[in-house]
Amino acid sequence: MQVTFLCTGKTDGAWLKEGIRHYEQRLRHYVPFELIEVGLQKKWMGLPSGQQMQKEAALLLPYFAKSDFVVLLDERGKTFRSDGFAGFLQQQMNRSVRHLLFVAGGPWGLSDKLAEAAHMKLSLSSMTFSHQMVRLFFVEQLYRAMTILRNESYHHE
């Protein structure tokens, strides 16, 4: 199963880039993984939030394929404990999902158009995180889930 993490904007902080790279490298041992950052145009930053979300959707939707299982990262989505997230991933593997696409939007969230095209929403926490921090948290949780599935010692209960 291929796993892709699709994000809008860039990761600015060197420490965030380093942390994300760290877990990306570890993840490749378990599953083909790709992080795609879709650039936003600076001129959009002055637009109302709804228009920004529409512009983001127009950039993100071309990455969605009909055969993908699409999961939006959204604070109002389904929550899992780490072992539950691992179970979700195992279910997708058991269902022979070929491509699992996780999507994180910008600071205003994701448009209704993207929600309609997705199969589910996933919340990493009921707390709000910056859209850049979410990237690090998500790749770490994905790595953690893979170690849980392999019964490795990274995760402790």
DOROZA-555958 format. One line per field, with one value per residue: x, y, z of N, C-alpha, C in turn. Coordinates in steps of 0.2 Angstrom, whole numbers, padded with zeros to 4 digits. Atoms other than C-alpha are relative to their C-alpha. Layout:
REM DOROZA-555958
npx X  ...
npy Y  ...
npz Z  ...
capx X  ...
capy Y  ...
capz Z  ...
cpx X  ...
cpy Y  ...
cpz Z  ...
//
This chain:
REM DOROZA-555958
npx 0004  -0004  0003  -0002  0002  0001  0001  -0001  -0005  -0007  -0003  -0005  -0005  -0005  0001  0005  -0003  -0005  0005  0004  -0004  -0002  0006  0001  -0005  0002  0006  -0002  -0001  0006  0005  -0002  0003  -0002  0003  0001  0002  0002  -0001  0005  -0003  0000  0005  0007  0000  0004  0007  0004  -0002  0004  -0003  -0006  0001  0002  -0006  -0003  0004  -0001  -0007  -0001  0004  -0004  -0004  0005  0002  0006  -0001  -0003  0004  -0002  0002  -0001  -0002  0005  0001  0007  0000  -0001  -0006  -0003  -0006  -0006  0001  0006  -0002  -0004  0005  0002  -0005  0000  0007  -0001  -0004  0004  0004  -0004  0000  -0006  -0003  0003  -0002  0002  0000  0000  0001  -0003  0002  0007  0003  0001  0006  0005  -0001  -0005  0003  0004  -0004  -0003  0003  0001  -0004  -0004  -0002  -0005  0001  0005  -0004  -0002  -0007  -0002  0000  -0007  -0001  0004  -0004  -0004  0004  0003  -0005  -0002  0005  0000  -0006  0001  0005  -0003  -0004  0005  0002  -0005  -0002  -0007  0000  0000  0006  0001  0006
npy -0006  -0006  -0005  -0007  -0005  -0006  -0006  -0007  -0004  0003  0000  -0005  0001  0005  0005  0004  0004  0006  0005  0003  0004  0006  0005  0002  0005  0006  0002  0003  0007  0004  -0002  -0006  -0007  -0007  -0006  -0004  -0007  -0004  -0007  -0005  -0007  -0005  -0005  0002  0000  -0006  0001  0003  0007  0004  0000  0004  0007  0002  0000  0006  0006  0001  0003  0006  0005  0004  0005  0005  0005  0004  0006  -0001  -0001  -0007  -0001  -0007  -0002  -0005  0000  0003  0007  0005  0000  0006  0000  0003  0007  0000  -0002  0006  0004  -0003  0001  0007  0001  -0002  0005  0006  -0001  0000  -0007  -0001  -0007  -0003  -0007  -0004  -0007  -0005  -0007  -0006  -0002  -0001  0006  0003  -0002  0005  0004  0005  0005  0004  0005  0004  0005  -0001  -0005  0002  -0006  0002  -0003  -0006  -0006  -0002  0000  -0004  0005  0003  0005  0006  0005  0004  0004  0006  0005  0004  0005  0005  0004  0003  0005  0005  0004  0004  0006  0005  0002  -0002  -0003  -0007  -0002  0002  -0001
npz 0000  0000  -0004  0001  -0005  0004  -0004  0004  -0002  -0002  -0007  0000  -0005  0001  -0005  0002  0005  -0003  -0003  0005  0003  -0004  0000  0007  0001  -0004  0003  0006  -0002  -0001  0005  0005  -0003  0003  -0003  0005  -0002  0006  -0002  0001  0002  -0006  0001  -0002  -0007  -0002  0002  -0006  -0001  0004  0007  0000  0000  0006  0004  -0002  0003  0007  0000  -0003  0004  0006  -0003  -0002  0005  -0002  -0003  -0006  -0006  -0001  -0007  -0001  -0007  -0001  -0008  -0001  0002  -0005  -0004  -0002  -0004  0005  0002  0004  0007  0003  0002  0007  0005  0002  0003  0007  0003  0001  0005  0006  0002  0003  -0002  -0005  0001  -0006  0002  -0005  0003  -0002  -0007  0000  0001  0007  0003  0000  0006  -0002  -0005  0004  0004  -0005  -0003  -0007  -0003  -0005  -0004  -0004  -0007  -0001  0000  0006  0001  0007  0006  0001  -0005  0002  0005  -0004  -0004  0004  0002  -0006  -0002  0005  -0002  -0006  0002  0004  -0005  -0004  0004  0000  -0007  -0002  -0007  0000  -0003  -0007  -0003
capx 0000  0007  0004  0004  0003  -0003  -0001  -0003  0011  0029  0037  0047  0056  0072  0069  0052  0060  0073  0059  0048  0063  0068  0051  0050  0066  0060  0043  0051  0056  0038  0028  0031  0028  0028  0025  0019  0019  0008  0013  0001  0002  0006  -0007  -0021  -0016  -0026  -0042  -0056  -0054  -0068  -0060  -0043  -0050  -0058  -0041  -0033  -0046  -0043  -0024  -0027  -0041  -0030  -0020  -0036  -0039  -0055  -0046  -0038  -0044  -0044  -0043  -0044  -0035  -0048  -0051  -0069  -0064  -0063  -0051  -0040  -0028  -0011  -0016  -0033  -0025  -0013  -0029  -0036  -0021  -0021  -0040  -0035  -0021  -0033  -0045  -0031  -0032  -0018  -0016  -0020  -0020  -0020  -0023  -0019  -0025  -0019  -0023  -0041  -0045  -0052  -0066  -0083  -0078  -0063  -0074  -0086  -0072  -0065  -0069  -0067  -0060  -0047  -0043  -0026  -0032  -0046  -0033  -0028  -0011  -0002  -0004  0015  0016  0003  0015  0027  0014  0006  0022  0027  0010  0011  0028  0022  0007  0018  0029  0013  0008  0025  0025  0041  0046  0044  0026  0023  0007
capy 0000  0017  0031  0049  0064  0079  0097  0115  0127  0124  0119  0134  0129  0120  0110  0105  0099  0089  0080  0077  0070  0059  0050  0050  0040  0028  0026  0020  0004  -0001  0007  0017  0035  0052  0069  0081  0100  0110  0128  0142  0159  0173  0184  0173  0176  0193  0184  0179  0162  0154  0159  0153  0136  0136  0140  0126  0114  0117  0113  0098  0089  0084  0073  0063  0047  0037  0022  0031  0030  0049  0054  0073  0079  0089  0094  0088  0071  0054  0052  0037  0032  0026  0008  0012  0021  0006  -0004  0008  0006  -0013  -0013  -0003  -0015  -0030  -0022  -0021  -0002  0002  0021  0029  0048  0059  0078  0092  0110  0127  0137  0139  0121  0111  0116  0107  0101  0092  0084  0078  0069  0061  0045  0050  0064  0061  0072  0071  0080  0091  0104  0115  0114  0125  0117  0115  0106  0094  0087  0082  0075  0065  0057  0052  0044  0035  0029  0024  0015  0005  -0001  -0006  -0017  -0025  -0027  -0017  -0008  0010  0012  0010  0008
capz 0000  -0005  0008  0003  0014  0004  0011  0006  0008  0014  0030  0035  0051  0049  0065  0058  0042  0051  0061  0047  0037  0051  0052  0033  0032  0046  0037  0021  0030  0032  0018  0002  0008  0000  0007  -0006  -0003  -0015  -0015  -0013  -0021  -0009  -0018  -0011  0007  0007  0001  0013  0021  0011  -0006  0000  0004  -0013  -0021  -0011  -0016  -0034  -0031  -0021  -0031  -0046  -0034  -0029  -0039  -0039  -0033  -0018  0000  0004  0023  0027  0043  0051  0070  0068  0062  0070  0084  0087  0100  0092  0093  0085  0071  0068  0067  0054  0044  0045  0040  0024  0020  0023  0011  -0002  -0003  -0015  -0011  0005  0003  0019  0016  0027  0022  0026  0042  0037  0035  0020  0009  0008  -0010  -0003  0011  -0002  -0012  0004  0012  0030  0041  0054  0069  0077  0093  0099  0101  0087  0080  0066  0049  0049  0066  0060  0047  0060  0072  0058  0051  0069  0072  0055  0060  0077  0069  0058  0073  0083  0068  0068  0087  0089  0105  0099  0106  0125  0133
cpx 0004  -0004  0003  -0003  0000  -0001  0000  0005  0006  0001  0006  0006  0005  -0001  -0006  0002  0004  -0005  -0004  0005  0002  -0005  -0001  0005  -0002  -0006  0002  0002  -0006  -0005  0003  -0004  0003  -0004  0000  -0002  -0002  0000  -0006  0003  -0001  -0006  -0007  0000  -0005  -0008  -0004  0001  -0004  0003  0007  -0001  -0002  0006  0004  -0003  0002  0007  0000  -0004  0003  0004  -0005  -0001  -0006  0002  0004  -0005  0002  -0002  0002  0002  -0004  -0002  -0006  0000  0000  0006  0002  0005  0005  -0002  -0006  0002  0004  -0005  -0003  0004  0000  -0007  0001  0005  -0004  -0005  0003  0000  0007  0004  -0004  0003  -0003  0001  -0001  0000  0004  -0003  -0008  -0004  -0001  -0007  -0005  0001  0005  -0004  -0005  0004  0004  -0004  -0001  0005  0003  0003  0006  0000  -0006  0003  0002  0007  0001  0000  0007  0002  -0004  0004  0004  -0004  -0003  0005  0002  -0005  -0001  0005  -0002  -0005  0003  0004  -0005  -0002  0005  0002  0007  -0001  0000  -0006  0000  -0006  0000
cpy 0006  0005  0007  0005  0007  0006  0006  0004  -0003  0000  0005  -0002  -0005  -0006  -0004  -0005  -0006  -0005  -0004  -0005  -0006  -0005  -0002  -0006  -0007  -0004  -0005  -0007  -0004  0001  0005  0006  0006  0005  0005  0007  0004  0007  0004  0006  0005  0005  -0002  0001  0006  -0002  -0003  -0007  -0005  0000  -0003  -0007  -0002  -0001  -0006  -0006  -0001  -0002  -0007  -0006  -0004  -0006  -0006  -0005  -0004  -0006  0001  0000  0007  0001  0008  0000  0006  -0001  -0003  -0007  -0005  0000  -0007  0000  -0003  -0007  -0001  0002  -0005  -0005  0002  -0002  -0007  -0002  0002  -0005  -0007  0001  0001  0007  0001  0007  0003  0007  0004  0007  0004  0007  0005  0002  0001  -0006  -0002  0002  -0006  -0005  -0005  -0006  -0005  -0006  -0005  -0006  0001  0007  -0003  0006  -0003  0002  0005  0006  0002  0001  0004  -0005  -0002  -0005  -0006  -0005  -0004  -0005  -0006  -0005  -0004  -0005  -0005  -0005  -0005  -0006  -0006  -0005  -0004  -0006  -0005  -0002  0002  0004  0008  0003  -0003  0001  0000
cpz 0000  0005  -0002  0004  -0004  0004  -0004  0003  0001  0007  0000  0005  -0001  0005  -0002  -0006  0002  0003  -0005  -0004  0004  0000  -0007  -0002  0004  -0003  -0006  0001  0000  -0006  -0005  0002  -0004  0003  -0006  0002  -0006  0002  -0001  -0002  0005  -0001  0003  0008  0003  -0001  0007  0001  -0005  -0007  0000  0000  -0007  -0005  0001  -0003  -0007  -0001  0002  -0004  -0005  0003  0002  -0006  0002  0004  0007  0006  0003  0008  0001  0007  0002  0008  0002  -0002  0005  0003  0001  0005  -0005  -0002  -0005  -0007  -0004  -0002  -0006  -0006  -0002  -0004  -0008  -0004  -0001  -0006  -0007  -0003  -0003  0001  0005  0000  0006  -0003  0006  -0004  0003  0007  0000  0000  -0007  -0002  0000  -0007  0001  0005  -0004  -0004  0005  0003  0008  0002  0007  0004  0004  0008  0000  0001  -0007  -0001  -0007  -0005  -0001  0005  -0001  -0004  0004  0005  -0004  -0002  0006  0001  -0005  0001  0006  -0001  -0003  0005  0005  -0004  0000  0007  0002  0006  0000  0005  0007  0003  0008
//
